[in-house]
Amino acid sequence: MQQGKVDEAIAELQSIEASAPTTKGLELELGIAYYKKGDYVKAVEFLKRAVADDPANNEATQLLGLSYYLNGYPSQAIPLLEKVQAWLPRANVDASYILGICYIQTKNYPQARKAFARMFDVPEDSAASYLFTARMLFRQEFDPIAEEYAQKAATLDPKLPLAHFLLGELYLFKSRVPEAVTEFQKELAINPAHAATYYKLADAYSRIQKYDDAERLLQRSIWLDATSTGPYILMGKVLEKKGEFELAVRALQRAAAMDPNNPTTHHLLGQAYRDMGKKEEAESELKLAEQLQTKSDSRP
């Protein structure tokens, strides 16, 4: 099992089960093996037996809770994960985080906030706890509650970094561009060196065709953080819209060098080359973009 040979481990354990079914710890080891394999139905079967045999076994309890969660049964996972909120090595995941997600999925938002507050060592009624929970809610696509919690965070502490940034992201996601712009501007007033805010504000401006403003903000984002491909890709898009094709190509080539497998970058490069009349380069990039997109879509 430690070598990652899970099927071989299961075969060995099954042979033990056949010859000595009362071997101590056998159900737990089989449960762990099936958990590692991703067969959570089988994992539940054996881990339930392990917990029945030894209710004080924290590892069996936690892995059973995680298996229920991964099977899509958060309400059954919650009582088990509440018992053991510590991270245990063979789970390969933080049970406290999963517990918070289970509370979100069962719409118990106050308990989710408490779980995330514990995770990040902040008071459960603090602005930070609302912000952390809002971020998790947004990730789980619980957008209206995420907005409510982000607003609460900003109300409790108007100068809390990233509260207005998250609100801006939410509004941009919902295409509420003027509100997004306002929130990103508030974030920059509090947090003027945050590269991602310049990038997201530029994205908002590009959507309402304020390309000069978008270009200026993207340059600031890149000055602050030259390691992210997003601003280079958006810069290429903005410059292409402005008709500055050579500069667009330069920005997109930089993005492609940083992440060669992003189909969006190659598609935009193809468009820019086509606008420049470079037919062969355009066809090559567009074909590559299509291949990368197909490859990405075929992944499970």
Summary of the structure (lengths in Angstrom):
residues: 300
radius of gyration: 24.9
end to end distance: 24.2
largest distance: 75.4
contacts: 1000
relative contact order: 0.04
helix: 76%
strand: 0%
